[in-house]
Each structure stands twice: as structure tokens, then as C-alpha cells.
């Protein structure tokens, strides 16, 4: 499948010049450049997510699984009760 992307003339000139330097076509170079750029964004997101997970794990390491589960259950029960009260008074 072929798609078309519009480039400004100055960008296309730079693309064409670089493609000539590396003995590639402008299409192939643009495809590879976009593939790498999009991959970098995904890698950056993945790294940020991994850092977040590490921070959460470091902060919660002092609690047992049972304590965490109990807190989650208590919070869930509290929300259910608040919703029940809201429905009965609303």
C-alpha cells in the first residue's frame, strides 16, 4: 500500500540531498527516518513507564501484599457505600 505525505520544498530538497549522499531513494530514506522516529517515541514512553513502575514498587516495597490488598478492598468498599448513599438520598 502506498500513501502520500506532503513535504515542504525545502524539506524535500534536504531529503533528496541526503538520500543521494547515502545512495538511497528519498522514499526509502523518509520511510526509514519515520520508522526510527516513531520507534524512539515508543522507546521513550516505555522507559518512562518502566521508571514509574520502579518508583511505585520502591514506595510500596515496605508493605505486604496482604496490606495492599486490604487497603484496596477498604477503598472499594468505601466508594460502594458512598455511591449507595448518594443513590438513596438522590
Order of alpha helices (4+ residues) and beta strands (2+ residues): alpha-alpha-alpha
